[in-house]
């Protein structure tokens, strides 16, 4: 079904437009037809005018970019078997619950990593809501790519606004599937699906806050250690970054170590700072 959807000329054209939009320099995106379409449609104006922050060009560009990224994800393929049935979801839920029960029973001797919140919280989430996509209903299959697009964009916009802007989702989806209305969007974003998206967003934010706090504490520790050893030759930014990454790599919690190294490296890349030597075997994919 997904292959047939990709053969739709309108969807093909929209995916091409999405790529062209993301190829634009950021300062040119806001004046592009892609951005204007999402911002100026009569059904989306209320969303962008509802809050002073949403009236900014930066916010509009973020919404448009997320829509474009969601369309490009459709063109990547891999959705032929993306929609599970109820039995597949149940089997994952049962397996996750069984593993959690075994870990609880073995808490006195299992490795520390198996007790870490970074491992246990996703496991509990897997047991509660293992699928990001609602299961297939009996009868005629739905539009797999449209459903996947809506779910991806809905989660992305929830991360940005903590809301599910149905009108924005409808207008954005109609670019590729012109017969889409609010009813189809609301059917895809069932109550259970919205709850699952919100829970994943909270978990991501909590992880980000934890990582940021740990990084601040580490930076403070580096500063104290440097001051306590007396004056020394000033280090360059790449050298400082290397030292911080080395300390992160020494954490006993391997999950925390990997996540913080990846996050700090990503931020350093944005500022054009490259470590002289990244710790081997930690971070990255």
matplotlib code that plots the C-alpha trace (Angstrom):
import matplotlib.pyplot as plt

x = [0.0, 2.8, 4.4, 1.1, 0.9, 4.4, 3.3, 0.7, 2.0, 0.8, 2.7, 5.8, 5.6, 5.1, 8.1, 10.2, 9.0, 9.9, 13.4, 13.8, 12.5, 15.0, 17.8, 17.1, 19.1, 17.2, 16.8, 15.0, 12.7, 10.2, 9.4, 9.1, 5.8, 6.1, 6.2, 3.6, 1.2, 1.3, 1.2, -1.4, -4.0, -7.3, -7.5, -4.0, -4.0, -5.6, -2.9, -0.1, -1.9, -2.9, 0.3, 2.8, 5.7, 3.9, 3.8, 7.6, 9.3, 11.5, 8.5, 6.9, 10.1, 10.3, 6.8, 7.4, 10.7, 9.1, 6.4, 9.1, 11.1, 8.0, 7.4, 11.0, 10.6, 7.8, 10.1, 12.6, 10.4, 10.3, 6.6, 5.3, 5.1, 5.1, 1.5, 1.2, -1.8, -3.2, -1.6, 1.9, 1.4, 0.1, 3.1, 5.6, 3.6, 3.6, 7.4, 8.2, 6.1, 7.7, 11.2, 10.4, 9.1, 12.2, 14.4, 12.5, 12.9, 16.6, 17.3, 19.9, 22.3, 21.7, 24.1, 23.6, 22.8, 19.6, 18.4, 19.1, 16.1, 17.5, 16.8, 13.8, 11.6, 11.7, 11.0, 7.9, 6.8, 7.3, 5.1, 2.4, 2.4, 4.8, 3.6, 3.9, 1.3, -2.2, -2.8, -4.4, -8.2, -10.0, -11.1, -9.7, -6.2, -5.8, -3.2, 0.0, 2.2, -0.4, -0.8, 2.9, 3.3, 0.6, 2.0, 5.5, 4.5, 2.1, 4.8, 7.3, 4.8, 3.9, 7.6, 7.5, 4.1, 2.8, -0.4, -1.9, -2.8, -5.3, -5.9, -2.2, -1.8, -4.8, -3.5, 0.0, -1.3, -3.5, -0.4, 0.3, -3.1, -5.7, -8.8, -7.6, -9.9, -9.9, -11.9, -9.1, -6.5, -8.6, -9.1, -5.4, -4.7, -6.9, -6.9, -4.5, -2.2, -2.1, -1.4, 1.5, 3.0, 2.8, 4.4, 7.3, 7.7, 7.9, 10.5, 12.6, 12.5, 13.3, 16.3, 17.4, 17.2, 19.1, 21.8, 22.0, 22.3, 25.0, 26.9, 26.7, 27.9, 30.8, 31.8, 31.7, 33.9, 36.4, 36.5, 37.1, 39.8, 41.6, 41.5, 42.8, 45.8, 47.1, 48.0, 48.7, 48.9, 45.6, 43.9, 42.2, 38.5, 39.1, 41.4, 38.8, 36.2, 38.4, 38.9, 35.2, 34.5, 37.2, 35.5, 32.1, 33.5, 34.7, 31.1, 30.1, 26.6, 27.4, 24.0, 24.4, 27.9, 26.8, 23.9, 25.8, 28.8, 26.5, 24.6, 27.7, 29.3, 26.2, 26.2, 29.9, 29.4, 26.8, 29.3, 32.1, 34.2, 35.9, 37.5, 41.1, 40.5, 37.0, 36.9, 37.0, 34.1, 31.7, 28.9, 28.0, 26.0]
y = [0.0, 2.4, 1.8, 2.7, 5.9, 6.9, 6.6, 9.4, 12.4, 14.9, 13.2, 12.9, 16.6, 17.5, 15.5, 17.2, 20.6, 19.6, 18.8, 22.1, 24.0, 22.5, 23.2, 26.9, 29.2, 29.8, 33.5, 32.7, 30.0, 32.4, 34.1, 30.8, 29.5, 26.4, 28.6, 31.0, 28.2, 26.8, 30.2, 32.1, 29.4, 30.6, 27.5, 28.0, 31.7, 31.3, 29.0, 31.4, 34.4, 32.8, 33.6, 36.4, 33.9, 32.1, 35.2, 35.3, 34.3, 31.8, 29.9, 29.8, 28.5, 25.8, 24.5, 24.6, 22.7, 20.0, 19.5, 19.2, 16.7, 14.6, 14.5, 13.5, 10.7, 9.4, 9.3, 7.1, 4.0, 1.2, 1.6, -1.5, -3.4, -0.3, -0.7, -3.5, -5.5, -5.8, -9.2, -7.9, -5.0, -7.3, -9.7, -6.8, -5.5, -9.0, -9.5, -6.1, -6.7, -10.2, -8.8, -6.0, -8.6, -10.7, -7.7, -6.8, -10.3, -10.3, -6.8, -7.9, -9.3, -7.8, -5.3, -1.6, -0.6, -2.8, -0.8, 2.6, 4.9, 5.4, 1.7, 1.0, 3.9, 3.1, -0.6, 0.5, 2.7, -0.3, -2.4, 0.3, 1.6, -0.2, 1.2, 4.7, 3.8, 2.7, -0.9, -2.0, -2.2, -5.1, -4.6, -2.3, -1.0, 2.7, 5.0, 3.9, 6.8, 9.4, 7.9, 7.7, 11.3, 12.6, 10.8, 12.0, 15.6, 15.5, 14.3, 16.9, 19.8, 18.5, 18.8, 22.4, 23.6, 20.9, 20.9, 18.9, 21.6, 19.7, 22.5, 22.8, 19.0, 19.0, 21.7, 20.2, 16.7, 18.0, 19.0, 15.3, 13.8, 16.4, 14.5, 14.8, 16.6, 17.2, 14.0, 11.8, 13.6, 13.1, 9.5, 9.0, 11.0, 8.9, 9.6, 6.7, 8.0, 11.5, 10.2, 8.0, 11.0, 13.2, 10.6, 10.2, 14.0, 14.2, 11.4, 13.2, 16.5, 14.8, 13.2, 16.4, 18.3, 15.5, 15.6, 19.4, 19.4, 16.8, 18.7, 21.9, 20.1, 18.6, 22.0, 23.4, 20.5, 21.1, 24.8, 24.0, 21.4, 23.8, 26.6, 24.3, 23.3, 26.8, 28.8, 26.8, 27.3, 28.4, 25.6, 26.1, 25.4, 22.1, 21.0, 22.0, 20.0, 17.0, 17.1, 17.3, 14.4, 12.4, 12.9, 12.0, 8.9, 7.8, 7.6, 4.3, 4.7, 3.8, 5.0, 8.4, 8.6, 7.9, 10.3, 13.2, 12.7, 12.7, 15.8, 17.8, 16.8, 17.9, 21.3, 21.7, 21.0, 23.7, 26.2, 24.9, 23.5, 20.1, 18.1, 17.3, 13.6, 12.1, 9.2, 5.9, 3.6, 6.1, 8.1, 8.2, 5.7]
z = [0.0, 0.8, -2.6, -4.2, -2.2, -3.3, -6.9, -6.3, -8.4, -5.8, -3.0, -5.2, -6.0, -2.3, -1.2, -3.9, -2.7, 0.9, -0.1, -2.0, 1.0, 3.4, 0.9, 1.1, 3.4, 6.6, 5.9, 2.6, 4.0, 5.6, 2.2, 0.4, -1.0, 1.3, 4.4, 3.3, 2.4, 6.0, 7.7, 5.6, 5.0, 6.5, 8.7, 10.2, 10.8, 14.2, 15.3, 14.4, 15.7, 19.0, 20.8, 20.2, 20.0, 17.2, 15.1, 14.8, 11.6, 13.5, 14.9, 11.4, 9.9, 12.6, 11.9, 8.1, 8.5, 10.6, 8.0, 5.3, 7.3, 7.9, 4.2, 3.4, 5.9, 3.7, 0.7, 2.6, 2.2, 4.8, 5.5, 3.8, 7.1, 9.4, 10.6, 13.2, 14.0, 17.5, 18.1, 17.3, 19.7, 22.4, 22.1, 22.5, 25.5, 27.2, 26.5, 28.0, 31.1, 31.5, 31.3, 33.8, 36.2, 35.8, 36.4, 39.6, 40.9, 40.1, 41.4, 44.0, 41.4, 38.0, 36.5, 37.6, 34.0, 34.1, 37.1, 35.6, 34.8, 31.3, 30.7, 33.0, 31.9, 28.2, 29.2, 31.1, 28.2, 25.9, 28.1, 28.3, 24.7, 22.4, 19.0, 17.8, 15.1, 15.9, 14.9, 11.6, 11.7, 10.1, 6.5, 3.9, 4.8, 5.3, 3.9, 5.6, 4.6, 5.4, 8.9, 9.4, 8.2, 10.5, 13.5, 12.9, 12.4, 15.3, 17.6, 16.3, 16.7, 20.2, 21.1, 19.9, 21.3, 23.7, 21.7, 18.8, 16.2, 14.2, 11.7, 11.0, 10.6, 8.3, 6.0, 6.0, 5.2, 2.4, 0.5, -0.2, 0.3, -0.9, 0.3, 4.0, 6.4, 10.1, 10.7, 9.3, 11.4, 14.6, 13.7, 13.5, 16.7, 19.0, 22.7, 23.4, 20.6, 22.0, 25.5, 24.2, 22.3, 25.4, 27.5, 25.1, 24.9, 28.7, 28.9, 26.2, 28.1, 31.4, 29.8, 28.2, 31.5, 33.3, 30.6, 30.8, 34.6, 34.5, 31.9, 34.0, 37.1, 35.1, 33.7, 37.2, 38.4, 35.6, 36.5, 40.2, 39.4, 37.1, 39.7, 42.5, 40.6, 40.2, 37.1, 34.0, 30.3, 28.9, 26.9, 23.6, 23.2, 21.4, 24.2, 26.8, 24.9, 24.8, 28.6, 29.2, 26.8, 28.5, 31.9, 30.5, 29.0, 32.5, 33.9, 35.3, 33.8, 30.2, 29.0, 30.6, 29.3, 25.7, 25.8, 27.3, 24.9, 21.9, 23.1, 23.9, 20.6, 18.8, 20.5, 19.9, 16.1, 16.0, 17.4, 15.1, 17.9, 17.3, 20.0, 19.6, 20.4, 21.2, 23.8, 22.0, 22.3, 23.7, 22.0, 18.4, 16.4]

ax = plt.figure().add_subplot(projection="3d")
ax.plot(x, y, z, "-o")
ax.set_aspect("equal")
plt.show()
